Amino acid sequence: SDPTYALKLQDYPLWGREGYIQALTPIGLSARPDLLRQQAEKIKRQVPAQVPVYIGIFGMYNRATPVALLQQIDAVHQAGMPGLMLFEWSRSRPEYIEALMEGPFRPETSQTSY
């Protein structure tokens, strides 16, 4: 087990193996899509397959461009996550909503797992 789990008191691999959690919602700590995808893939490997992982993306919170937000969403989807969380909706702006509605959350292509 990774020693950082004990330091942070967040041993989610153990929690998943022992059945203590039904889903995991970790924070994606990078704005870079490539690093975000690597983080998501690592976390996914560390928990049992029956524990869905929904990575939190901070693009809106950090005031990223709409394109950067969509790249972060795409990175999480490429990592095979069943869905994601967007932080923080109170910081959403019309250009984010437009990008989401024209991109991954288009009404005709929306999936309930998003």
C-alpha positions, 0 to 999 in steps of 0.5 A, spaced: 500 500 500 502 507 498 504 510 504 501 516 502 494 513 503 496 513 511 498 520 511 492 522 508 487 517 511 484 516 505 486 509 503 481 508 498 484 502 495 483 498 501 476 501 502 474 498 495 477 491 497 473 491 503 466 494 500 466 500 505 465 504 499 460 504 493 463 509 488 469 513 489 469 521 487 477 523 487 479 530 485 483 530 479 489 534 481 492 536 474 489 541 469 493 538 464 489 533 460 495 528 459 496 528 467 489 528 468 488 521 464 494 518 468 491 520 474 484 517 473 487 511 470 492 510 476 486 510 481 482 506 476 487 500 477 487 501 484 480 500 486 476 494 484 472 494 478 465 494 481 467 501 485 465 506 479 470 512 479 468 519 478 474 524 477 472 531 479 475 536 474 476 543 476 476 547 469 470 551 471 473 553 478 480 554 475 477 559 470 480 554 464 478 556 457 472 552 455 476 548 450 481 546 456 475 544 460 473 540 454 480 537 453 479 535 461 473 531 460 475 528 454 482 525 458 477 522 463 473 519 458 479 516 455 481 513 461 475 509 461 471 513 467 464 511 467 462 519 469 465 525 472 464 531 476 465 538 474 467 543 480 464 548 481 457 549 478 457 556 481 463 558 477 460 556 470 459 561 465 455 562 459 461 560 454 462 553 459 455 551 458 455 553 450 461 548 450 458 543 454 452 543 450 455 543 443 460 537 446 460 532 450 453 533 453 449 535 447 442 533 448 442 528 442 448 524 445 448 525 452 449 519 456 446 518 463 453 516 466 455 523 464 
